[in-house]
Amino acid sequence: MKKKQETAEEEYALLERTDGDASGMSVPHENISRRSSPDPTKAGLLHELSSSAAEPAYPAGSPPPPTVATGYQSRRVRDRTTQPSLWHTKEFYVYYVIFLICVPYMFKVAHETSTKDNPNYAKIEDLLEDGFFGYKVDNSDGQYKGFRNNLPLLAKVIALYLPLSHLFRKVFVPVTPLKSPLQRLPRAYFFLAFSVVYLYFMYGNSILKILAITSVNYAIAKVGGSAPWVPIVTWVYNIAILFLNELYKGYNFSDFHESLSWLDNNRGASGGWHVHFNFTMLRLVSFNMDYYWSRQQTRETLVKEDRDRAPHNDKDRVQAPAFTEDYNFINYLAYALYAPLYLAGPIMTFNDFISQLRFPKEIPGKTLLMWLGRLVFALLTMEFTMHYMHMVAISKREAWDGNTVLQICMVGLFNLVLIWLKLLIIWRFFRLWALADGIEAPENMIRCVLNNYSALGFWRSWHKSYNLWILRYIYIPLGGTQKAALNIWPVFTFVAVWHDIELRLLAWGWLISLFILPEIVASKVFSKQKWGKWPYYRHMCAVGAVFNIMLMMIANLVGFCIGLDGVKHMLHDLFSSVQGWMTMTCCLSAIFVCVQVMFELRESEKRRGIFLNC
């Protein structure tokens, strides 16, 4: 038991975050860690997967260890050494020249696949719409099309919501923090009232299905309390709901009884309530597990001498249980149905959400303007890309017959870039809405998709709030890094099923799990402790990172872009001809240069005191 305690404390020590700016907010709101960033000279970095977790490594049902790891420093926390800058070396001047040649050429090649002169243009022409300045725009991505076309409506909803929310807060919410458990949270009532109206507009009478599912989940938590069966029943129930939602396409009321068929006449403006319910499912699990753990260690026990203190940092907001009185039905529904984050996240834990209601964060106007500027820039970049190249339409129609091997590779690469960009826009839009409402959710995309060389680092920087949720509620309860090679299989299987119940996504999840294994082995065999003094160690790690990137690209192309058939076609062209081998050699060389720049970017961050976990 003592050994488990020490292990948990080490996990906690790795979660310490750097201080924020003068406003008290993290810089740049992206879960910056006090410990060093992944050392670019480590090919694997598996041991850091759980470094941004928010829950200790303890089995479900056992009492959680102390929340704050006081007086303990892990060896990796103390290792904050940096390397001399390489930006102005002859080696990197060569890399700059390669960048100046390769990057514009990549855009040129990608654009050539989308022009009217391309023989495959007729296959995609019907998917294109009239755009700006006489250009055609590729608006064929269903997810982004729904967001883009409804952006004016969402803007109107926000324009209505924010003044009402701030007026309610000014009139009914005390200026001082609500430190006593006897003090109710007035904003929870406003959140719930608006969310019910909002969801009724979106889904019509289907809101009754949402309320029924959430009510049953709440009953599981309250009836079970601290009983050991609560985690099992919670997980079985919520995963079953995911499958049933998909199987019955959100259900019809008439399926339950013919007399209820009239309720099917009003499905709201959106109709497909079950499409967005996956995010709600994460919140339901969060509430049940946070409540379950709170019954074993209450906040009153945790801070006997100072129970009304404000949280020290974001980690404290997640880990410290709320007051027992806060785990009530109103707060639960306000959290599960919170309008700004309902459709797409980012994901917050229940503890964090309630903590921000009791002890509100100060979010300066300059911070909101910064994130608004970033969002506008991303939107403009997306519009330019959708007009300049039609990658989504090409992948939908598999319109690459007769294209060169390099052109096919660029279709795959820019498909990944567009997926990253669309998700960044959607997540930042809703996060900005919540920020303007005084609620800070984690930033999901903390690195560009093309600035990743580690599969584990990529997982931490892509959909970060989901990653934190996975770590807290799945990965660490299953054993954390001590059983990492085994844990990645159920973790990524759940991730695939959660996204959608499709064979290609299961293939993606299992490929990710399989492709992580070489990184695990490399991180142990070629560790910095053993090889770090070798003068060419950085270059050896770069070679390993190149193949890591290729494996990650293959897995993501299978799951989210061109599918298994498209990847087979691309790999066949790469390996079956002299042109393919030449293309692959050039691509691997270019990626090698990119990896060297990625390494130096992370060293540059460390020199500036920024220690990201990816």
C-alpha positions as CSV (number, residue, x, y, z in Angstrom):
1,M,0.0,0.0,0.0
2,K,2.9,2.3,0.8
3,K,4.4,1.6,-2.6
4,K,1.1,2.5,-4.3
5,Q,1.0,5.7,-2.3
6,E,4.5,6.7,-3.5
7,T,3.6,5.9,-7.1
8,A,0.5,8.0,-6.9
9,E,2.4,10.9,-5.4
10,E,4.9,10.7,-8.3
11,E,2.0,10.9,-10.7
12,Y,0.8,14.0,-8.9
13,A,4.2,15.7,-8.9
14,L,4.3,15.4,-12.6
15,L,1.1,17.4,-12.8
16,E,2.4,20.7,-11.4
17,R,1.9,23.5,-13.8
18,T,3.8,26.7,-14.5
19,D,2.5,29.9,-13.1
20,G,0.3,31.9,-15.3
21,D,0.4,35.5,-16.4
22,A,-0.5,38.4,-14.1
23,S,-4.2,37.6,-14.6
24,G,-3.6,34.2,-12.9
25,M,-4.5,32.3,-16.0
26,S,-2.3,29.6,-17.5
27,V,-0.2,30.6,-20.5
28,P,-1.4,30.0,-23.0
29,H,-4.3,28.1,-21.4
30,E,-2.8,24.9,-22.5
31,N,-2.0,22.8,-19.4
32,I,1.6,23.8,-19.2
33,S,3.6,21.5,-16.9
34,R,6.2,22.4,-14.3
35,R,8.4,19.5,-15.4
36,S,10.4,19.4,-18.6
37,S,8.8,18.8,-21.9
38,P,9.4,15.5,-23.8
39,D,13.1,15.5,-24.4
40,P,13.6,15.5,-28.2
41,T,16.4,13.0,-27.8
42,K,14.0,10.3,-26.6
43,A,12.3,8.3,-29.3
44,G,9.5,6.9,-27.2
45,L,8.5,8.9,-24.1
46,L,5.9,6.4,-23.1
47,H,6.6,7.1,-19.4
48,E,5.2,10.6,-19.9
49,L,1.8,9.5,-21.2
50,S,0.1,10.0,-17.8
51,S,2.0,13.2,-17.0
52,S,-1.0,15.4,-17.7
53,A,-3.5,13.2,-15.9
54,A,-5.6,14.4,-13.1
55,E,-6.1,11.3,-11.0
56,P,-3.7,9.1,-9.1
57,A,-3.0,5.5,-10.0
58,Y,-5.2,3.6,-7.7
59,P,-7.6,0.7,-8.4
60,A,-11.3,1.4,-8.5
61,G,-12.9,1.0,-5.1
62,S,-9.8,1.7,-3.0
63,P,-9.4,4.9,-1.1
64,P,-7.7,7.6,-3.2
65,P,-4.4,8.9,-1.8
66,P,-3.8,12.5,-0.8
67,T,-4.6,15.0,-3.6
68,V,-1.6,17.2,-3.3
69,A,1.9,15.6,-3.5
70,T,3.6,17.9,-1.0
71,G,7.3,17.5,-0.3
72,Y,7.9,15.2,-3.2
73,Q,9.9,15.9,-6.4
74,S,10.2,13.3,-9.1
75,R,13.5,13.0,-10.9
76,R,11.9,14.2,-14.2
77,V,10.6,17.3,-12.5
78,R,14.1,18.2,-11.4
79,D,15.5,17.6,-14.9
80,R,15.0,20.9,-16.6
81,T,18.3,21.0,-18.5
82,T,18.3,22.7,-21.9
83,Q,20.6,22.5,-24.9
84,P,22.3,25.4,-26.7
85,S,20.3,26.9,-29.5
86,L,20.8,25.5,-33.0
87,W,18.8,28.1,-34.9
88,H,21.8,29.9,-36.2
89,T,24.0,26.9,-37.0
90,K,25.1,25.9,-40.5
91,E,23.1,22.7,-40.2
92,F,19.8,24.6,-39.6
93,Y,20.6,27.1,-42.4
94,V,20.5,24.1,-44.7
95,Y,17.2,23.1,-43.2
96,Y,15.8,26.6,-43.9
97,V,16.6,26.3,-47.6
98,I,14.9,22.9,-47.8
99,F,11.8,24.4,-46.1
100,L,11.7,27.3,-48.5
101,I,11.8,24.8,-51.4
102,C,9.6,22.0,-50.2
103,V,6.7,23.8,-48.5
104,P,5.6,25.9,-51.5
105,Y,6.1,22.9,-53.8
106,M,3.8,20.8,-51.6
107,F,1.1,23.4,-51.9
108,K,1.6,23.5,-55.7
109,V,1.4,19.7,-56.0
110,A,-1.8,19.6,-53.9
111,H,-3.4,22.4,-55.8
112,E,-2.7,20.6,-59.1
113,T,-5.0,17.7,-58.0
114,S,-7.9,20.2,-57.7
115,T,-7.7,22.2,-60.9
116,K,-10.0,21.8,-63.8
117,D,-7.1,20.6,-65.9
118,N,-6.9,17.5,-63.7
119,P,-8.6,14.5,-65.5
120,N,-10.3,13.6,-62.2
121,Y,-12.0,17.0,-61.8
122,A,-15.3,15.8,-63.3
123,K,-15.6,13.2,-60.5
124,I,-15.7,15.9,-57.8
125,E,-17.3,18.8,-59.6
126,D,-20.8,18.1,-58.3
127,L,-19.4,18.2,-54.7
128,L,-18.1,21.8,-55.1
129,E,-20.1,24.9,-54.4
130,D,-19.7,28.5,-55.5
131,G,-17.2,30.3,-53.3
132,F,-15.7,33.7,-53.1
133,F,-14.1,35.7,-56.0
134,G,-15.4,33.3,-58.6
135,Y,-13.7,30.2,-57.1
136,K,-15.2,26.9,-56.2
137,V,-15.2,25.8,-52.6
138,D,-15.0,22.3,-51.3
139,N,-17.7,22.2,-48.6
140,S,-18.2,18.5,-48.8
141,D,-17.0,17.6,-45.3
142,G,-20.4,16.9,-43.5
143,Q,-19.2,17.9,-40.0
144,Y,-17.6,21.2,-41.0
145,K,-20.4,22.0,-43.5
146,G,-22.9,21.8,-40.6
147,F,-20.8,24.1,-38.5
148,R,-20.0,26.5,-41.4
149,N,-23.6,26.8,-42.6
150,N,-25.0,27.3,-39.1
151,L,-22.4,29.7,-38.0
152,P,-24.7,32.8,-38.3
153,L,-27.4,31.0,-36.3
154,L,-24.9,30.1,-33.6
155,A,-23.7,33.7,-33.5
156,K,-27.3,34.8,-32.8
157,V,-27.6,32.3,-30.0
158,I,-24.4,33.5,-28.4
159,A,-25.5,37.1,-28.8
160,L,-28.7,36.2,-26.9
161,Y,-27.0,34.0,-24.3
162,L,-24.0,36.1,-23.1
163,P,-25.9,39.3,-22.1
164,L,-28.5,37.2,-20.3
165,S,-25.8,35.2,-18.5
166,H,-23.8,38.2,-17.4
167,L,-26.9,40.1,-16.3
168,F,-28.0,37.1,-14.2
169,R,-24.6,36.8,-12.7
170,K,-24.5,40.5,-11.8
171,V,-28.0,40.5,-10.2
172,F,-28.1,37.1,-8.5
173,V,-24.5,35.9,-7.9
174,P,-22.5,37.3,-4.9
175,V,-19.3,39.0,-5.7
176,T,-17.4,36.9,-3.2
177,P,-16.7,33.2,-3.7
178,L,-19.4,30.8,-2.5
179,K,-17.3,29.1,0.1
180,S,-20.0,27.4,2.2
181,P,-21.6,24.2,1.1
182,L,-24.9,25.7,2.3
183,Q,-24.7,28.3,-0.4
184,R,-26.4,27.3,-3.6
185,L,-24.9,28.0,-7.0
186,P,-27.3,30.4,-8.7
187,R,-25.6,30.2,-12.1
188,A,-26.4,26.4,-12.2
189,Y,-30.1,27.3,-12.3
190,F,-29.5,29.7,-15.2
191,F,-27.3,27.3,-17.1
192,L,-30.0,24.6,-16.8
193,A,-32.9,26.8,-17.8
194,F,-31.2,28.1,-20.9
195,S,-29.8,24.7,-21.8
196,V,-33.3,23.2,-21.7
197,V,-34.6,25.9,-24.0
198,Y,-31.6,25.6,-26.3
199,L,-31.8,21.8,-26.5
200,Y,-35.5,21.9,-27.1
201,F,-34.9,24.2,-30.0
202,M,-32.2,21.9,-31.3
203,Y,-33.9,18.5,-30.7
204,G,-37.5,19.2,-30.0
205,N,-39.3,16.5,-28.0
206,S,-36.1,14.3,-28.2
207,I,-34.9,16.3,-25.2
208,L,-37.1,13.9,-23.1
209,K,-34.8,11.1,-24.2
210,I,-31.8,13.0,-23.1
211,L,-33.3,13.8,-19.8
212,A,-34.4,10.1,-19.3
213,I,-30.9,8.8,-20.0
214,T,-29.2,11.3,-17.8
215,S,-31.7,10.7,-14.9
216,V,-31.0,7.0,-14.9
217,N,-27.3,7.7,-14.8
218,Y,-27.8,10.0,-11.9
219,A,-29.8,7.3,-10.1
220,I,-26.9,4.9,-10.5
221,A,-24.5,7.3,-8.8
222,K,-26.9,8.2,-5.9
223,V,-28.2,4.7,-5.2
224,G,-24.8,3.2,-5.3
225,G,-22.8,5.8,-3.5
226,S,-19.4,4.3,-2.6
227,A,-20.5,0.7,-3.5
228,P,-17.8,-1.1,-5.5
229,W,-20.3,-1.9,-8.3
230,V,-20.9,1.7,-9.2
231,P,-17.9,2.1,-11.6
232,I,-18.8,-1.1,-13.4
233,V,-22.5,-0.3,-13.7
234,T,-21.7,3.2,-14.8
235,W,-19.5,2.1,-17.6
236,V,-21.8,-0.8,-18.8
237,Y,-24.8,1.6,-18.8
238,N,-23.1,4.4,-20.7
239,I,-21.4,2.1,-23.3
240,A,-24.7,0.3,-23.8
241,I,-26.4,3.7,-24.4
242,L,-23.8,4.5,-27.1
243,F,-24.5,1.2,-28.9
244,L,-28.3,1.5,-28.6
245,N,-28.2,5.1,-29.8
246,E,-26.4,4.0,-32.9
247,L,-28.5,0.9,-33.4
248,Y,-31.8,2.7,-33.2
249,K,-30.7,6.0,-34.6
250,G,-31.8,7.9,-31.6
251,Y,-35.1,6.0,-31.2
252,N,-38.6,6.9,-32.1
253,F,-41.2,7.5,-29.4
254,S,-43.5,5.2,-31.3
255,D,-41.1,2.3,-30.6
256,F,-42.0,2.6,-26.9
257,H,-45.7,2.9,-27.4
258,E,-48.0,3.8,-30.3
259,S,-49.7,6.5,-28.2
260,L,-46.4,8.4,-28.0
261,S,-46.0,8.6,-31.8
262,W,-47.2,12.3,-31.8
263,L,-44.0,13.2,-30.0
264,D,-42.0,12.2,-33.1
265,N,-43.5,15.0,-35.0
266,N,-41.2,17.6,-33.4
267,R,-37.5,16.7,-33.7
268,G,-36.2,20.2,-33.5
269,A,-33.9,22.2,-35.8
270,S,-31.2,19.5,-35.8
271,G,-33.1,16.3,-35.2
272,G,-30.1,14.0,-34.7
273,W,-29.7,14.3,-30.9
274,H,-27.8,11.0,-30.6
275,V,-25.0,12.3,-32.9
276,H,-23.9,14.8,-30.2
277,F,-24.7,12.6,-27.2
278,N,-21.2,11.0,-27.2
279,F,-19.9,14.1,-25.5
280,T,-22.7,14.0,-22.9
281,M,-21.8,10.4,-22.2
282,L,-18.3,11.6,-21.1
283,R,-19.9,14.0,-18.7
284,L,-22.2,11.4,-17.2
285,V,-19.2,9.1,-16.5
286,S,-17.3,12.1,-15.0
287,F,-20.1,12.9,-12.6
288,N,-20.6,9.3,-11.4
289,M,-16.9,8.7,-10.9
290,D,-16.2,12.1,-9.3
291,Y,-19.1,11.5,-6.9
292,Y,-18.0,7.9,-6.3
293,W,-14.5,9.0,-5.4
294,S,-15.8,11.9,-3.3
295,R,-17.7,9.4,-1.1
296,Q,-14.4,7.8,-0.2
297,Q,-12.5,11.1,0.5
298,T,-14.6,14.2,0.9
299,R,-13.4,17.7,0.5
300,E,-14.1,18.2,4.2
301,T,-11.5,15.5,5.0
302,L,-9.1,16.8,2.4
303,V,-8.8,20.3,3.8
304,K,-9.9,20.0,7.5
305,E,-8.2,23.3,8.6
306,D,-9.1,25.3,5.5
307,R,-12.2,23.8,3.8
308,D,-13.3,27.0,2.2
309,R,-10.0,27.8,0.5
310,A,-9.9,28.6,-3.2
311,P,-8.2,26.0,-5.5
312,H,-4.5,26.7,-6.0
313,N,-4.5,25.7,-9.7
314,D,-6.4,23.8,-12.3
315,K,-5.1,20.5,-11.1
316,D,-6.6,21.2,-7.7
317,R,-10.0,22.0,-9.3
318,V,-10.1,18.6,-11.0
319,Q,-8.8,16.5,-8.1
320,A,-10.4,18.1,-5.0
321,P,-13.9,16.7,-4.5
322,A,-16.7,19.2,-4.4
323,F,-18.8,19.6,-1.3
324,T,-21.2,16.7,-0.8
325,E,-24.1,19.1,-1.2
326,D,-22.8,20.1,-4.7
327,Y,-23.5,16.6,-6.1
328,N,-27.2,17.3,-6.6
329,F,-29.5,16.9,-9.6
330,I,-29.6,20.6,-10.6
331,N,-25.8,20.9,-10.7
332,Y,-25.6,17.6,-12.4
333,L,-28.0,18.6,-15.2
334,A,-26.4,22.1,-15.5
335,Y,-23.1,20.4,-16.0
336,A,-24.2,17.7,-18.4
337,L,-26.3,20.0,-20.6
338,Y,-24.2,23.2,-20.4
339,A,-25.1,24.9,-23.6
340,P,-21.7,26.4,-24.7
341,L,-19.9,23.0,-24.5
342,Y,-22.8,20.6,-25.2
343,L,-22.4,20.0,-28.9
344,A,-18.7,19.5,-29.2
345,G,-16.9,20.1,-25.9
346,P,-14.1,20.7,-24.8
347,I,-14.6,18.2,-22.0
348,M,-14.5,19.3,-18.4
349,T,-14.8,17.2,-15.3
350,F,-17.7,17.7,-12.9
351,N,-15.3,18.8,-10.1
352,D,-13.7,21.4,-12.3
353,F,-17.1,22.8,-13.5
354,I,-18.5,23.1,-10.0
355,S,-15.2,24.6,-8.7
356,Q,-15.4,27.3,-11.3
357,L,-18.9,28.1,-10.1
358,R,-17.9,28.4,-6.5
359,F,-14.6,30.0,-7.1
360,P,-14.9,31.8,-10.5
361,K,-11.8,32.5,-12.6
362,E,-10.9,35.9,-13.7
363,I,-10.7,35.9,-17.5
364,P,-9.3,39.2,-18.8
365,G,-10.7,40.8,-21.9
366,K,-7.3,40.7,-23.5
367,T,-7.4,36.9,-23.2
368,L,-10.8,36.7,-24.9
369,L,-9.5,39.0,-27.7
370,M,-6.4,36.8,-28.1
371,W,-8.5,33.6,-28.6
372,L,-11.0,35.5,-30.8
373,G,-8.1,36.6,-33.0
374,R,-6.8,33.0,-33.2
375,L,-10.2,31.7,-34.1
376,V,-10.7,34.3,-36.9
377,F,-7.2,33.5,-38.3
378,A,-8.0,29.8,-38.3
379,L,-11.4,30.5,-40.1
380,L,-9.7,32.5,-42.8
381,T,-7.0,29.9,-43.2
382,M,-9.7,27.2,-43.6
383,E,-11.6,29.3,-46.2
384,F,-8.4,29.8,-48.2
385,T,-7.6,26.1,-48.1
386,M,-11.1,25.0,-49.1
387,H,-11.0,27.3,-52.1
388,Y,-7.4,26.5,-53.1
389,M,-7.5,22.7,-52.9
390,H,-10.4,20.2,-52.8
391,M,-8.9,17.4,-50.7
392,V,-12.1,16.2,-49.0
393,A,-14.0,15.9,-52.3
394,I,-11.1,14.0,-53.9
395,S,-10.9,11.5,-51.0
396,K,-14.7,11.0,-51.0
397,R,-14.7,10.1,-54.7
398,E,-11.3,8.4,-54.7
399,A,-10.5,10.7,-57.6
400,W,-6.8,10.0,-57.9
401,D,-6.6,7.8,-61.0
402,G,-3.7,8.8,-63.1
403,N,-2.2,11.1,-60.4
404,T,1.5,10.8,-59.6
405,V,2.6,9.1,-56.4
406,L,3.5,12.5,-54.8
407,Q,0.1,13.9,-55.7
408,I,-1.7,11.0,-53.9
409,C,0.6,11.5,-50.9
410,M,-0.3,15.2,-50.8
411,V,-4.0,14.3,-50.9
412,G,-3.5,12.2,-47.8
413,L,-1.4,14.7,-46.0
414,F,-3.6,17.7,-46.6
415,N,-6.7,15.7,-45.7
416,L,-5.1,15.2,-42.2
417,V,-4.3,19.0,-42.1
418,L,-7.9,19.9,-42.9
419,I,-9.3,17.5,-40.3
420,W,-7.0,19.1,-37.7
421,L,-8.0,22.6,-38.8
422,K,-11.7,22.0,-38.9
423,L,-11.7,20.4,-35.4
424,L,-9.5,23.2,-34.1
425,I,-12.0,25.8,-35.4
426,I,-15.1,23.9,-33.9
427,W,-13.5,23.3,-30.5
428,R,-12.1,26.8,-30.2
429,F,-15.4,28.4,-31.2
430,F,-17.3,26.6,-28.4
431,R,-14.5,27.0,-25.9
432,L,-14.4,30.8,-26.6
433,W,-18.2,30.9,-26.0
434,A,-17.6,29.2,-22.6
435,L,-14.6,31.5,-21.8
436,A,-16.8,34.6,-22.5
437,D,-19.3,33.1,-20.0
438,G,-16.5,32.8,-17.4
439,I,-15.9,29.0,-17.7
440,E,-12.5,27.9,-18.8
441,A,-12.4,24.5,-20.4
442,P,-9.1,22.9,-21.6
443,E,-7.7,24.0,-25.0
444,N,-8.0,20.9,-27.2
445,M,-5.4,21.6,-29.9
446,I,-2.1,22.7,-28.4
447,R,0.2,21.8,-31.3
448,C,-0.2,21.9,-35.1
449,V,-0.8,18.4,-36.5
450,L,2.4,18.7,-38.5
451,N,4.4,19.4,-35.3
452,N,4.3,15.9,-33.8
453,Y,6.9,13.1,-34.0
454,S,5.7,11.0,-31.1
455,A,2.5,8.9,-31.2
456,L,2.1,9.5,-27.5
457,G,2.9,13.2,-27.7
458,F,0.4,13.5,-30.6
459,W,-2.3,11.8,-28.5
460,R,-1.7,14.4,-25.7
461,S,-1.8,17.4,-28.0
462,W,-4.8,16.3,-30.2
463,H,-8.2,16.7,-28.4
464,K,-6.4,17.3,-25.2
465,S,-9.5,17.6,-23.0
466,Y,-10.5,14.1,-24.2
467,N,-7.1,12.8,-23.5
468,L,-7.2,14.2,-19.9
469,W,-10.6,12.5,-19.5
470,I,-9.3,9.2,-20.8
471,L,-6.3,9.4,-18.4
472,R,-8.4,10.2,-15.4
473,Y,-11.3,7.7,-15.9
474,I,-9.7,4.9,-17.8
475,Y,-5.9,4.8,-18.2
476,I,-4.8,5.4,-14.6
477,P,-7.5,3.3,-12.9
478,L,-6.4,0.4,-15.2
479,G,-2.8,0.8,-13.8
480,G,-1.3,3.8,-15.7
481,T,2.2,3.6,-17.0
482,Q,3.0,0.4,-15.0
483,K,0.8,-1.5,-17.5
484,A,1.0,0.8,-20.4
485,A,1.6,-1.9,-23.1
486,L,-1.6,-3.6,-22.1
487,N,-3.7,-0.5,-21.3
488,I,-3.3,1.1,-24.7
489,W,-5.5,-1.7,-26.3
490,P,-8.7,-1.1,-24.3
491,V,-8.0,2.7,-24.3
492,F,-7.9,3.0,-28.1
493,T,-10.6,0.5,-28.6
494,F,-12.9,2.7,-26.5
495,V,-11.7,5.8,-28.3
496,A,-12.6,4.2,-31.6
497,V,-16.0,3.0,-30.5
498,W,-16.7,6.4,-28.9
499,H,-16.0,8.2,-32.1
500,D,-18.3,6.0,-34.1
501,I,-19.1,2.3,-34.3
502,E,-17.4,1.5,-37.6
503,L,-14.9,-1.1,-38.7
504,R,-12.5,1.5,-40.1
505,L,-12.4,3.3,-36.7
506,L,-11.7,0.0,-34.9
507,A,-9.0,-0.6,-37.4
508,W,-7.6,2.9,-36.6
509,G,-7.7,2.2,-32.9
510,W,-5.9,-1.1,-33.1
511,L,-3.4,0.3,-35.6
512,I,-2.6,3.1,-33.2
513,S,-2.1,0.6,-30.4
514,L,0.1,-1.5,-32.6
515,F,2.2,1.4,-33.9
516,I,2.8,2.7,-30.4
517,L,4.6,-0.5,-29.5
518,P,7.8,0.3,-31.5
519,E,7.9,3.6,-29.6
520,I,7.7,1.8,-26.3
521,V,10.6,-0.5,-27.3
522,A,12.7,2.3,-28.7
523,S,12.3,4.5,-25.6
524,K,13.7,1.6,-23.5
525,V,16.4,0.4,-25.7
526,F,17.7,3.8,-26.9
527,S,17.1,5.8,-23.7
528,K,19.0,9.0,-23.1
529,Q,20.6,7.5,-20.1
530,K,22.3,4.9,-22.2
531,W,22.9,6.7,-25.5
532,G,22.7,10.4,-24.7
533,K,26.4,11.1,-24.8
534,W,26.8,9.8,-28.4
535,P,27.3,12.8,-30.7
536,Y,24.8,11.5,-33.3
537,Y,22.1,10.6,-30.8
538,R,19.8,13.4,-31.9
539,H,20.0,12.3,-35.5
540,M,19.4,8.6,-34.5
541,C,16.3,9.8,-32.7
542,A,15.2,11.8,-35.7
543,V,15.4,8.7,-37.9
544,G,13.2,6.8,-35.4
545,A,10.8,9.8,-35.4
546,V,10.5,9.7,-39.2
547,F,9.2,6.2,-39.2
548,N,7.0,7.0,-36.2
549,I,5.4,9.8,-38.2
550,M,4.9,7.5,-41.2
551,L,3.1,5.0,-39.0
552,M,0.9,7.7,-37.4
553,M,0.0,9.0,-40.9
554,I,-1.0,5.6,-42.1
555,A,-3.2,5.0,-39.0
556,N,-5.0,8.3,-39.3
557,L,-5.4,8.1,-43.0
558,V,-7.2,4.7,-42.5
559,G,-9.4,6.1,-39.7
560,F,-10.4,9.5,-40.9
561,C,-9.3,10.2,-44.5
562,I,-9.0,7.8,-47.4
563,G,-9.8,4.5,-45.6
564,L,-8.1,1.2,-46.0
565,D,-8.5,1.0,-49.7
566,G,-7.1,4.4,-50.2
567,V,-4.0,3.6,-48.0
568,K,-3.5,0.3,-49.9
569,H,-3.6,2.2,-53.2
570,M,-1.1,4.8,-51.9
571,L,1.3,2.2,-50.5
572,H,1.1,0.1,-53.6
573,D,2.1,3.1,-55.7
574,L,4.9,3.9,-53.3
575,F,6.5,0.5,-53.3
576,S,5.8,-0.8,-56.8
577,S,7.7,1.6,-59.0
578,V,11.0,3.5,-59.3
579,Q,9.0,6.8,-59.1
580,G,7.4,5.6,-55.9
581,W,10.7,4.7,-54.3
582,M,12.2,8.1,-55.3
583,T,9.1,9.9,-53.9
584,M,9.3,8.0,-50.7
585,T,13.0,8.7,-50.3
586,C,12.5,12.4,-50.8
587,C,9.5,12.4,-48.4
588,L,11.4,10.6,-45.7
589,S,14.3,13.1,-46.1
590,A,12.0,16.1,-45.9
591,I,10.3,14.6,-42.8
592,F,13.8,14.1,-41.2
593,V,14.4,17.8,-41.6
594,C,11.0,18.6,-40.1
595,V,11.8,16.4,-37.1
596,Q,15.0,18.3,-36.4
597,V,13.1,21.5,-36.4
598,M,10.5,20.0,-34.1
599,F,13.2,19.0,-31.7
600,E,14.7,22.5,-31.6
601,L,11.2,24.1,-31.2
602,R,10.7,22.1,-28.0
603,E,14.2,23.0,-26.8
604,S,13.4,26.6,-27.5
605,E,10.2,26.3,-25.4
606,K,12.2,24.9,-22.5
607,R,14.7,27.8,-22.7
608,R,11.7,30.2,-22.4
609,G,10.3,28.3,-19.4
610,I,7.5,26.6,-21.3
611,F,7.2,22.9,-20.5
612,L,4.5,21.2,-22.6
613,N,3.8,17.5,-22.3
614,C,3.8,16.8,-26.0
